[in-house]
Amino acid sequence: MILMLLLGFPFVVVIIFSLLLYIWTNFDSFQIEVLVQQIINGFTPPSLVCVPMFILSASIINAGYSASRVIKLVKNFFGHLPGGLPITTTASCTLFGAVSGSTQATVAAIGGVMRPMLLKSGYSSSFSIALIINSSDIALLIPPSIASIVYGVATNTSINKLFLGGIGPGLLIFLLFSIYNFLDSKIKGVGQLPKASWHERLNSLREAILILFFPVIIIGGIFLGIFSPTEASAAAVGYALILEGLIYKTLTWKKLLKVFLETGVITAVVFILVGAGQALTWMLSYMQLPQHIMPKVLGVNPSELKIIITIVLSYFIACMFVDPIVAIYILSPIFNPYIISAGIDPVFIGILVVLQAAIGSASPPFGCDIFTAQLIFRRPYLEIIRKTYPFMLLLIITTILLICFPEIATYIPKIATKTI
């Protein structure tokens, strides 16, 4: 697996080929149909239906001018502050993440507009890219979050509660990033824009107000018990079609066909990764590796804190090397029995896991968002990772705060349960 990764093979090929090679050399009578069946089992849970729907709604929005409208709105309200442009970038990524649920879509949509503005205002290319890819990781926490869906399916945890649980940590990351950008830009003396008039602000609010109804529909519908995640995803697609097709009129039949094709490709990639992760998880279970390894790692009757720290380190390291979806699918069934036996809130652990996936996806050496940024911005690898350390530190601080105060993740789901 290491050799194939170093040679640049796609990770799904690495998993499947390594599994086949191990099976062929160790199990003479193994029926390959069993492996195929496990791959198919990986993407058959009904809850995964909402994944292509949320991807489709994000693709429809990306095909229009919604990202530019969101950026204009945030810039007019916050651009005049010290660090106004970086704060605008982070806020735009947070809002767009609540529409798309995808880090890669957020990097492409927000980064393409904000990076030239950041460079023009005196920020380095390395800082600009690091800010964009780390701010886009808020999309993994703010609903709709594909990582939360995958974790919910892998551990049978309520996706509704995971969606709501990601709001608090996502907003906390936005706050910490904004404070850092304010102080850093004030010291450097860059990043402020002329103060917009109230006429400009209200005009930009009028242009973007309909886009802001996306999180209202998804989060509000789930919070009030109106929608299940699958129903919310269908509502998001319907609203995106009405918004971009009938109101803004940015969709053509040619664009719509392209959107459907892009959605099909991205969905195929996600589901193949899920299927491969399920196959590897099944093989690890078949070989009883978790039963041999975990008692040595955690010991007998581990404390809650030891389980939590082990989970955090495991997912953080794993997501630095592999796609978060695969890491979640492989590691979650291994740790889940210990979480249940220790009586730890599964929603809290789920949000903690998704946060580590967010950190790892923007961390060297193989964080997936790093390579997305390479593809979009056409910049060298070292330039992209050079300024990531302050944002990684803030994300680690968020992790520590979440461990110390689990209510950051669990308060809103509990309130929603009482409301429903």
Summary of the structure (lengths in Angstrom):
residues: 420
radius of gyration: 21.4
end to end distance: 47.0
largest distance: 74.8
contacts: 1507
relative contact order: 0.15
helix: 80%
strand: 0%
